[in-house]
Amino acid sequence: MPKPISSEKRADIIKHIQAGRSKEDIVKWLLINLRTVNRVLKRYNETGSYLALPNVGGQKSLITEETMNQVVKKVKEVPDMTLLELIDEVWSSVFRICLI
């Protein structure tokens, strides 16, 4: 995957477009791909921002908010509970639901 372009270059693309320059000229001046110019321009037209989207990738957590609330509640009820007991109490119900 190619390296993302800088915010400064994204701003330059928008400035050049607003100044009436052609996409082909921008590609030559900034040494970038035409597809990049089109993506930045599309994002700017749709959102009003030329900045890159935040990196939100990664693996989705297996722990839901509801499960975490169960864990917190159980720990408050029985603060000296061991981790194995906690797993047995809370996680076993979660895994039973997942296996059904």
N, C-alpha and C positions, 0 to 999 in steps of 0.2 A: 504494500500500500504506500502511495507517495506521501511525502511529508506535507502536512497542512501548511498553507501559506499564512504569512503573518497578517496581523490586523492592519498594519501599515499598508501592505500591498492591497488588501481588500479595500481600504479607504481610497487608495490611489485609483483602483478600478472604477469606483463610484464617481470620484472627482472627474476622471477622464470622460466617462459616459455623460455626466452632467454638462461637461464642456463641449459636448457634441462630437467627440472623437469616435472613430469607428472601432469596433471590437477587434478587427484585424490589426489595426495600429497599436492598440493596447497590448495585444499578444506579443507583438514585436518589441515594443518598448520595455515591457515588464518581464519578458522572457518566461511567459507562462502559457498554458494550454488554453485554447478557445473554450473548451468545456468548463474550465475553472472560471473564466469570465462569465459564462452563462449561468453557472451555479450561484456565484456571488450576486449577480444581478437579479436572479430569480428570488433569492433569499431577501435581498433588499426591497424588491417590489412587493413581496408578500408580507414582510414583517416590519419594514422600515429600519432594519438593522443589517449591517454587513458582517457583523461578528460571527465567528464560528459557533455552532451549537455546542453546548457543554458535553463533555465526554461522559455519557451515562451508561456505557456498556458494562459488561461484567455479568457474572452469574447471579441469578435471582436468588434471594435468601429463601431458605426452606422454613425459616421461622416467621410466622405471620404475627401481626400485631396482637391478635387474640391469644395466640400461644404465649407470647412474651408476657402479656398481662396475667395469664394463668401462672407462669413461673414466678413473677413478682408477688402475686397474691399468696402463693404457696410458701414462698420464702418468708413473707411477713407473718404468716400464720404459724409456721414452724421454723424459726430461725436456725435451729441446730440440726436441721435435716441434712443428711449427706447428699452428695451429688448423685450417687447411685439411687438413693430413695427418691430424689427429685425426678430423675429420669424415669424411674418406674411409675411414679404418680402422674406426671404431666405428659411425658413424651409417648408413653404407651398408648394413651388415648388418641394422640395425634397420628401415630403410625397405624393404628387400627383403622382410622378414617381413611388414610391414604391407600391402604391395602384393599379396601372394600370396592 
